[in-house]
Amino acid sequence: MDLSEMTYAQLAEHQKEVESAMRNLEKTRRAEAKKAVRATARDHGFTVEDLFGGQGSAKGIGSTTPPKYRNPDNPAETWTGKGRKPQWLKAALEKNGGDLSAYEI
């Protein structure tokens, strides 16, 4: 294809086709990347939300969930009840018989 032989209208049409193909390719690549990230996180025992806290989703912007549980030994350590249990809570539940209500705020 010799671009120098084309008219302006032909070049404009090819430009539209190329831009459309590039948008479609970007969508495909983005979907494949998301799928790969989810698979890698899952292989390591996490979800994407565990690792990134739901960042980037329109639903998560500006919203925070208040903590439901607090570590009595270290009040700075809290957990919302969503996602994986933190290590301090896992250890406390093993030590104290698994009563989650004892750590509610």
C-alpha positions as CSV (number, residue, x, y, z in Angstrom):
1,M,0.0,0.0,0.0
2,D,1.6,3.2,-1.1
3,L,0.3,6.1,1.0
4,S,1.8,8.7,-1.3
5,E,-0.6,7.6,-4.1
6,M,-3.8,8.0,-1.9
7,T,-6.2,10.9,-1.8
8,Y,-6.9,12.8,1.4
9,A,-10.2,11.1,1.7
10,Q,-8.6,7.6,1.3
11,L,-6.0,8.5,3.9
12,A,-8.7,9.8,6.3
13,E,-10.6,6.5,5.9
14,H,-7.5,4.4,6.6
15,Q,-6.8,6.6,9.6
16,K,-10.3,5.8,11.0
17,E,-9.8,2.1,10.4
18,V,-6.4,2.2,12.1
19,E,-7.7,4.1,15.1
20,S,-10.6,1.7,15.5
21,A,-8.2,-1.3,15.3
22,M,-6.0,0.3,17.9
23,R,-8.9,0.9,20.3
24,N,-10.0,-2.7,19.9
25,L,-6.5,-4.0,20.5
26,E,-6.1,-1.9,23.6
27,K,-9.5,-3.2,25.0
28,T,-8.4,-6.8,24.3
29,R,-4.9,-6.3,25.9
30,R,-6.5,-4.6,28.9
31,A,-8.9,-7.5,29.4
32,E,-6.1,-10.1,29.1
33,A,-3.9,-8.2,31.6
34,K,-6.8,-8.0,34.1
35,K,-7.4,-11.7,33.7
36,A,-3.7,-12.5,34.2
37,V,-3.5,-10.3,37.3
38,R,-6.6,-12.0,38.8
39,A,-5.1,-15.4,38.1
40,T,-1.8,-14.5,39.6
41,A,-3.4,-13.1,42.7
42,R,-5.6,-16.2,43.0
43,D,-2.5,-18.5,42.7
44,H,-1.0,-16.7,45.7
45,G,-4.2,-16.9,47.7
46,F,-5.4,-13.4,47.3
47,T,-8.0,-11.4,45.3
48,V,-7.2,-8.2,43.5
49,E,-9.2,-6.4,46.1
50,D,-7.1,-7.9,48.9
51,L,-3.9,-6.6,47.2
52,F,-5.1,-3.2,46.0
53,G,-8.1,-2.5,48.2
54,G,-10.5,-2.2,45.4
55,Q,-8.7,0.9,44.0
56,G,-9.6,1.9,40.5
57,S,-13.2,0.8,40.5
58,A,-15.8,3.5,40.3
59,K,-17.7,1.8,43.1
60,G,-14.9,2.0,45.6
61,I,-14.0,5.7,45.0
62,G,-14.7,7.8,48.0
63,S,-16.3,5.1,50.1
64,T,-14.8,3.6,53.2
65,T,-16.0,0.9,55.4
66,P,-15.7,1.5,59.1
67,P,-13.9,-1.2,61.2
68,K,-16.0,-3.8,63.0
69,Y,-13.2,-5.5,65.0
70,R,-10.4,-4.2,67.1
71,N,-7.3,-5.8,68.6
72,P,-7.6,-5.3,72.4
73,D,-3.8,-5.6,72.7
74,N,-3.2,-2.9,70.0
75,P,-6.2,-0.6,69.4
76,A,-4.6,0.7,66.2
77,E,-5.1,-2.7,64.6
78,T,-8.6,-3.0,63.2
79,W,-10.5,-5.0,60.6
80,T,-13.6,-4.2,58.6
81,G,-14.8,-7.8,58.4
82,K,-14.2,-7.7,54.6
83,G,-11.4,-9.6,52.9
84,R,-8.9,-11.9,54.6
85,K,-8.6,-11.9,58.3
86,P,-5.6,-10.1,59.6
87,Q,-2.8,-12.1,61.2
88,W,-3.4,-10.5,64.7
89,L,-7.1,-11.7,64.5
90,K,-6.2,-15.2,63.3
91,A,-3.7,-15.6,66.1
92,A,-6.2,-14.3,68.7
93,L,-8.9,-16.6,67.5
94,E,-6.6,-19.6,67.7
95,K,-5.5,-18.6,71.2
96,N,-9.0,-17.8,72.5
97,G,-11.2,-20.4,71.0
98,G,-12.5,-18.7,67.9
99,D,-15.0,-16.3,69.3
100,L,-15.1,-13.4,66.8
101,S,-17.7,-11.4,68.8
102,A,-15.1,-10.8,71.5
103,Y,-13.3,-8.4,69.1
104,E,-16.3,-6.4,67.9
105,I,-16.2,-2.7,68.3
